[in-house]
């Protein structure tokens, strides 16, 4: 049994990771972003039979005193808390600096102070920008095209700096586009699903020609757990891509969801949803060979079988009462 801290535990990937670790019998300290309603996000949905080893703490990782106060007996850290809304980052870049960069620094400082055994940091494929070659491996040039992506590059660099200068046992996972139950309705797949099942007259979207590499959340969580359980020193200090390797255009994605949901409305390109011209990331396609080699992790299923099966699971979940709006305004956790 390990004593594990998870930041962003109340969010999409974080809640699934928390649940999986609790099922394995680990003790989890879960940070939920503070709010006046005492709402713990998707942590409130975790089966009560697993909660005996769960300790939820509300707070803000940009507060150094708060972070330091909860770290003294932590063995492992999963850092997932982050502001993630790309459109919002164009409007309010300062808050992304505070959370994504200063928050990461606070966690690194306290983790180093209390000598955590492993610090597992979450990056994003957005740091690569539009692919200069495909599939994208970890040697691909870094080219952030939004304030959000730039803040994540800085956070990644801080993590690397603590590995080199302080010999901290860090591992950075760089997920490509993750999807599944509990995802914020701001993300592309829930956004399309919500409009279809709510029978909107028109589906409003931005650029439908961009291409993405989607991975189901359960597979992404599996990669995080493999890092925790991996005892090899070879993974320490490494940045590792996590993606299915299966690409799909947003247009093709829309058509799949329309077919599954029997939607009969129209598609509308909303200029407000299109990124600034030079900021649009056209193609993200993951090369996960490093994950396969170091973590023994890989999505090996047939592209259509894999994607359609998990897309149907996601749509089924969103059709359940209240799930479509319950976490619609989440912009804090990934």
Buried (B, 14 or more C-beta within 10 A) or exposed (E): EBBBBBBBBBBBBBBBBBBBBBEBEBBBBBBBBEEEEEBBBBBEBBEEEBBEBBEBBBBBBBBBEBBBEBBEEBBBBBBBBBBBBBBBBBEEBEBBBBBBBBBBBBBBBBBBEBEBEBBBBBBBBBBBBBBEEBBBBBEBEEBBBBBBBBBBBBBBBBBBBBBEEEEBBBBBBBBBBBBBBBBBBBBBBBBBBBBBBEEBEEBBBBBBEBBBBBBBBBBBBBBBBBBBEBEEEEBBBBBBBBBBBBBBBBBEBBBBBBEBBEBEEEBEEEEEEBBEEEBBBEBBBBBBBBBBEBBEBBBEBEEEEBBBEBBEBBBEBBEEEEBBEBBEEBBBBB
